[in-house]
C-alpha cells in the first residue's frame, strides 16, 4: 500500500490540529484511508517494541449509537464518520518471542541478546498486573496521539475522548479482560465553519524546568 507524501510541515500539522466537537454528518471515511493512517501509526514507539495498542474502528451506525450510549450520549459520536476505540493490551508481552524471533533469525540479534531481552520483559511484566495495565495505557496513548496527527495531515479531524464507561464499551465490543479501553477517538470532517481560537496554553517557563 502506497502512502502519499504530505506537503505540510510537521509544525503546520501540530498547530492546525483541534479537537472537533461536531462533525459534518453523513461523510464516510474510506477504509483504505484508515489503513494508510494505521500504516504510519504503527511506527509509534512502544516499550520493548511490544506494540501494546489495539484499535477497533466503529463505522456501523447502529454499533456507533451503542458506543454513544456508553459515552453518555455525546453528540459528536453520532455525527462522526467513525469512532476509533483505542485499546491497550495488558498481555502484549506474550508476543515478545515472535517480535524478537525475527531479529534473531535474521542475525540482527544473538541468542544471548535474545535471551536477555525476553528475560527482562518477562521479569517486568509477568505477575505484575498493575504494571501491565499502566504500560498498556501509556503505550496505547503514544500510538493514539500519532494516529490523530497523521489523520490531520491527511485532512481528517479528530477528538480524543475519555468521557465514557469502560465496562460498557467492553460489553458493546465484546472485549476480553486483558484489553483496556484507553480512549475513544471520533474522526470525520469538522463542522466548525471557522477556526476556533485556541484555548490558553501555558508558556514554556511554567511547565518546563531546565536542569
Beta strands, then each sheet from edge to edge (+ up, - down):
strand 1: 53-58
strand 2: 82-89
strand 3: 157-161
strand 4: 179-188
sheet 1: 1+ 2- 4+ 3-
end
